Amino acid sequence: MSDNKSNLTEYLTPLIPLAPVLSVKSLSFVTSKTKKQQSILGCSNKLQLTSGRAAIAIALEHAGIAKNDEVLVPAYHCESMISPVHWRNATPVFYKININTSINVDNIILNITPKTKAIIVTHYFGFLQELTSIRAVCNEHNIILIEDCAHAFFGSLNNQVVGSIGDYAIASSMKFFPCYDGGILASSTRPLGNVNLKKPTLIFQIKAFFNIIERAIYYKRFGIAGKGINALLKVKEWLWNNIKSVSGEHYTCNSPASSDGGYGLEEDWIHKSTSVASNLIIKQSNTKLIIEKRVENYQKIHEALSGLTTAHPLFTKIENGFVPLVFPLYVDAPEQSFDVLKKQGIPIWRFGEYLDKQITEAFCPNSTALSAHVFQFPCHQELTNQELNWMIITIKKTIK
């Protein structure tokens, strides 16, 4: 989930998980009631893919976006939002956003030309955009609206469920569930049955399963049982290495870059479905627990960090119905604390840290400010109280 292209070998592996990891409680008490939460999965048409960036690519393809077409993209963005546009040989055209991450509808209108075929609108950090006005603009100009829910798998605003307003909606399952791979393409109005997907190879399916388990063991989520599972994994590794040495065959297993914190869009992974292991976790997870814990953790961090004199929460409060991806903190002097926090093992995500070269302070000062100053810290459902408290204390000491 990281958007940081720095030399990560300088830093510790985060001492607590940036994204959810599998635990016993992840899948506990799953009932029809806990599953029926407001989410992008409520759209009538949906596909389970490998990543959110693959979902954007297929949405553009399905909408017929082609060479010389223009796609409006927010100036505050990451590479994963741009590479699918280039994959369609279309041109990304950037529009301005406000300092609170809301879209600048007037600037969007100024950028619309006869070549404009689609607009991507992002729900940053799980804080939902008000889409009524931009929906009307798209209807008036016959433009496709892609609702980017990569940060907002769950939630609603003004009785409008996330993912239900766009012609297409995309999400990143890996950010909200303890998966190795996973993305959603959904639509409430457009059938997606004509999209042909291939299943990942068996060896990738096995890799996805073991990656989920190994990550859970690394962060000690299985308790005493984890030691026994870890021993079995070592036996598995020993057997696998012996099979390779005896057979003389070279076994490789490529993975989508999105699963390992990479960048860009690999064409081979666009039309692939989610692995069986990741898909099963999504279906069996207690979504009611996910929502409640994320909101609870967010509010705890907000209360603890609101008193800082050299930083402040990006949002003054979390609205009812919003389900946060992370806790975004606006830091006045980020260069003084980023490295220190990383070297202490604090998990930090910096969305939009590297913007397109067109995005200068003169073009959109809000986007460059957010890119430089906003740190995002985890608030996901799998954090323990001990981990959360340690993170809060370390952040407060460092940023002071």
Sequence and secondary structure as in RCSB ss.txt:
>XXXX:A:sequence
MSDNKSNLTEYLTPLIPLAPVLSVKSLSFVTSKTKKQQSILGCSNKLQLTSGRAAIAIALEHAGIAKNDEVLVPA
YHCESMISPVHWRNATPVFYKININTSINVDNIILNITPKTKAIIVTHYFGFLQELTSIRAVCNEHNIILIEDCA
HAFFGSLNNQVVGSIGDYAIASSMKFFPCYDGGILASSTRPLGNVNLKKPTLIFQIKAFFNIIERAIYYKRFGIA
GKGINALLKVKEWLWNNIKSVSGEHYTCNSPASSDGGYGLEEDWIHKSTSVASNLIIKQSNTKLIIEKRVENYQK
IHEALSGLTTAHPLFTKIENGFVPLVFPLYVDAPEQSFDVLKKQGIPIWRFGEYLDKQITEAFCPNSTALSAHVF
QFPCHQELTNQELNWMIITIKKTIK
>XXXX:A:secstr
     S GGGS   SS SS    GGGGTT  HHHH  SBGGGSSEEEEES HHHHHHHHHHHTT  TT EEEEES
S  HHHHHHHHHTT EEEEE B TTS B HHHHHHH  TTEEEEEEE GGG     HHHHHHHHHHT EEEEE T
T SBBEETTEETTSSSSEEEE GGGTSS SS EEEEESSS  TT   B   HHHHHHHHHHHHHHHHHTT SHHH
HHHHHHHHHHHHHHHHHHHHHH         GGGGT  S  GGGTTBB  HHHHHHHHHS HHHHHHHHHHHHHH
HHHHHTT SSEEESSSS  TTB  SEEEEEESSHHHHHHHHHHTT   B TTSS  TT  TTT HHHHHHHHHEE
EEE  TT  HHHHHHHHHHHHHHH 
